[in-house]
Amino acid sequence: MAEFKVLLVDRIDQRAIDLLGEMAEVMIAKSSDEAALLDLVGDVDGIVIRANGAITRRIMEGAPRLKVVGRHGVGMDNVDVAAATELGIWAVFTPQANLESVAEHAIGMLVVLSKQIVKADRALRRGYWQGRFEFHGNEVMGKTLGIVGVGRIGGRLAEIARVGFSMDLLYCDVVANPFVEKLGARRCELDELLTHSDYVSIHVPLMPSTEHLIGKRELALMKPTAYLLNLARGKVVDEPALIEALQAGRIAGAGLDVFEAEPPAADNPLWQMDNVVVTPHMAAHTQEGLFNMAMVVKDIMAVLQGQPPQFPFNRPKSPRAAG
């Protein structure tokens, strides 16, 4: 019988499950609801969670053997890290796993919007060939990209944009980033970035200070020819304000991988807009990205064996005993 038990809130890459299974019994939850998880955590030593559900204080308190919570991804907004730290539970994540996948997704959205590919695709499917004379896009080369939040993903996006498209770079962050500044990026305040950028790409975590960071006032600062990209968290952007700005033509378009409510409503006005590219929170979901994120199990295994994790998000003062 396995010494440890680990709960997966959602299925992850089978190779990671097999690796984890070498030392632990692996369970996969049928529901991410708190009540359902509470029924399963009484004797678990570790939990792996993706984007669905949340690991709350209540769940942690209902899991007396729990030593580590692993986030399959980067954002930790669905893990109560403060509670974990207080209760002696490690929180680990995969900060480097999806940077290439998400940065490439942002570039893809940027190009698709610039070339009016969605509008042309929909028109041609309706048999409207004359669109070739009407849908005049713009070249990306030499335009200005403003990046809000320059962590690993934002830094990689800056690199692709600068090297691949010779874009001018502006960035807004709470700390200076020497890497992107070597690429020629200039740090500035958010208002200046919004005013001067042809594309604004958001890559900040969701926290009280970033909720609705981009609202009606901020959207009004953008050029009418500019595009907004959000591949961070839906609540960073005030979605009704964005819809209003798009409907009024105050910005040229948007690329959205995340939404305030997920899944969004079937009657969301965004679905009817030809100047909007939408994907279902899947920017990180390449074969490579999914495997890399699933390797959070390595830190799960390390903690269960009494070893320090490689990518801790917290540092509990009195970790629960391993073994």
N, C-alpha and C positions, 0 to 999 in steps of 0.2 A: 504494500500500500504506500502511495506517495506521502512524503513527509509534509508537503505543503498543499494548499488549495488556492487557486487563483480564479477569480471571476472576470470574464470578458463581458462588458455591457453590450458590445456588438462583436460580430465575427471580424477577425483580422486575417492578414495573410497566413495561409496554412503553414508556410515554412516557419513562421514565428510561433504558431501554435505547437508545431512539432518540437521546436527547440524548448519551449517552456514545458512541454509534456515530459521531457527527460527528467525533470525534478519535481514536478507538481501535477496534481490533478487539475484539469482545466474544465471549467464550466462556462457555458455561453447562455446569457440571460435571454429569455423570450420577450422581455419588455424592459424598457428603460425607465418606466415610471418608478417613483420613489418607493411606493408601497410594494411593488413587485421585487425591487432590489433588496428591500429590508428583509424579505422572506428568505433571501439567499445568502446574506453576508454574515450570518451568525458565527460561522467557523472558517471564514476565508482569511488568508494571509496577505493577499494582494488583489488589487482590482485594476483592470485596464479599461479606460473609457475613451470613446471617440467623441464625435460632436453631439450625439444624442444623449439626452438625460443629463443628470448632474449628480456629483458625489457631494452630498450635503453633510452638515454636521450630524444630522439625525442618523444618516447612514453610517457614518464613522463611529458614532457612539453605540450603534447597534452591532458593531463588528469588533469585539474585544481582542481578537487575534490580528487585526489588520495592521500591517507594518508599512505598506507602501501603496500609493495610488499612482498609476502611470497614465499619462495623457498621450494618446496616439495622435500627435500633432503638436502645435505650438501654443495656441491660445489656452489659457488656464481659467477662463471665465466660468466654466462649468464645474470647477473643483473649488471647494471652500478651503483654500490654502491656509488661511488663518486658523481654522479649526484643526486642520491636519497638523500644523506646527504645534499648536497647544496640546494636542493629544499624543504627540510623539510619533506621528506618521510621516514618512517621507512622501513628497510629491515630486515626481520625475516627469520629464517630457522629452521631446525630440526637436530641439531648436534648429538643427541643421538639415533635417530630413527632407523638407519640402521646398526649400528656397528656390531651387532651379525650376521645379514644376510651377510654382505660383508666379515667379518672375516671368517665365515664358508665357503663361496664361495672360498676364497683364499686357505683354507685348502683342499677343495675338488679338486681344480685344482692341487695343489701340489701333492696330493696322486695319482690322475689320471695320471699325467705325470710320477711320479716315478714308477708306476706299468705298464706303457706302455699300459694302458687300451684302449686308442683310436686306437692305432695301432692294437692291438689284436682284438678289436671289428670289425674294418673294414675288417681285414683278414678273420675272421670267417664268416662274412656276405657274403664273396666271396666263402665260402666253404673250406677255407684253414685251416684245423685242425692242420696241422704240425706246425702252429705258436706256439703251446704250448711248443715246444722244442727250439724255437728261441727267443721268446720275454722275455728276462730275465730282470726284473725290479730291483729296489733297495728299500731297507727298508728306511723309513724316520727316524726311531728311531736313536737319537744321532747325526744326521747331523746338520749342521750350517745354520740357517736362518738369513739372513740380511734384516732388515726392513728399508726402506727409507721413513722417515716421520712417527713419532710415536705420532699420535693423539689418538683419542678414538678408531678408527678402528685398527690402528697399535698396540695399547696397548692390545686390546682384542685378536688379532692374536698372539701376543707374549705369552699371557697367555695360549691359547689353545695349541700352539706349545710346550711350556715348560712343561706344566702339562700333556698333552696327549702323547707327543712323546719324552720327555726329550731332546729336541733340544737345542743346544748351540745358544745363541742369540747375534747378533750384531745389533746396530742401529745407524742411522745417522739422526740427527735433529739439528735445529738451537738452541734448548734449551735442557737441560738435562731432563730426565723423571725418577723421583724417583720410580714410580710404576714398570716400566719394569726393572729397576736396582735391585729392590728387588727380581725379578725373576731370576736374574743372568745375565741380558743383559749388554753388554759393549758398551758404546758410542765410535764411532770412525769416522774418515773422510770417505767420500764416496769411495775413491779409495781403502782404506784398506778393507772396507766392501765388495766391488765387488771382490776383490782378494781372499778373504778367505771364502766366503759364497757358500754353495751348492745350496741354493735357495735365490733369491733376490725378495722381494715383495715391490712394490711401492705404497705409500699411501700419496702422497703430493698433495696439491692443485695446479691447473694450474695458474701460474703467470709468468711475464717476466723472473724471475730468475729460474724457473723450466721448461720452455719450452725447449725440447730436452735435458733435464738433463742427459738422458741416450742416448748417441750417439755412433758413431763408436769407439772413443777412450775408452769410458767406457766399451763397450761390449768386447773390446779386453782384458780388465783386468780380465774378468770373467774366471773361470775354464771351460775347454771344457766339463766337466761333469755337469755344473751348469744349472739351469733353472731360467728364468726371468718371474715374474708375474706382470702384470699391471692391477690394478683394480681402478686406480685413474682417470686420463684423458689421452686420446690417445696422445696428443701432448707433454706429458712429455717424451715420447720415440720417437726417430727418427726412424719412421717405415721402410723406405728404408734401413737404416743401420741395423736394426734388421733382416729384411728379408735376407740381404746379409750375416749376421753372421750365421743365421740358415742354409742357403743354403750351406755355406762353412764348416759347422760343427764346428764353433768356440765356440758355446754353445750347450748344449744338447737339449734344447727345450724352449717353452714359453707357458704361460697361459695368455690369453688376453680377458678382458671383454670390453675394450675400444680401439678406433682406431683414427688415425689422422683425417680421414674423416668418418663421420657417417651419413647414412649407408656407409660402405665401398663398393668399386667397386666389381662387380660380378667376375672379373678376378683377384682379389687379390691373389698373390702367396701363401699367408698363408693358403688358403683353401685346397691346395694340399699337405700340410705337415702333416705327421703322428705324428710328435713330437710336434705339436702345438694343444692346446685346446683353442677353441674360443667360446664366448657367446656374445649375442647382447646387451651389456650394461645393464645387468639385474641382477647384483650381489645383488643389494638391493631389488629385486623384489620377496620377499617372501610375503605370506599373512600378516604376522606380520609386516614386514618392510614397506609395502605399506600403511597399516593402520596407523602406527606410523608417517610416513612422511605426510600423509594426515591431521594429527592433527595439522599441521601448521595453520589450520583455527582457532584454539584457540587463537593464537597470533593475527591473523587478527581481530577477534572479540574483543579482549582486546583493541587493538589500536583504533578501531572504537568507542569504549565506553569510550575513554579517559583514559584508564589504561595502565601502562607500560607493554611491552611484556616480556614473560619469557625468550625467546631466541632471543635477538636482535643481528644483525650482524653489525649494525651501531648505532650511537646516534646523530641524527640530532639536531643541536643547537636550531632551532626554528621549531618544528614539526607543520605541518598543523593542524589547529584546528579540533578536533573530534566533532561528533554530528551534 
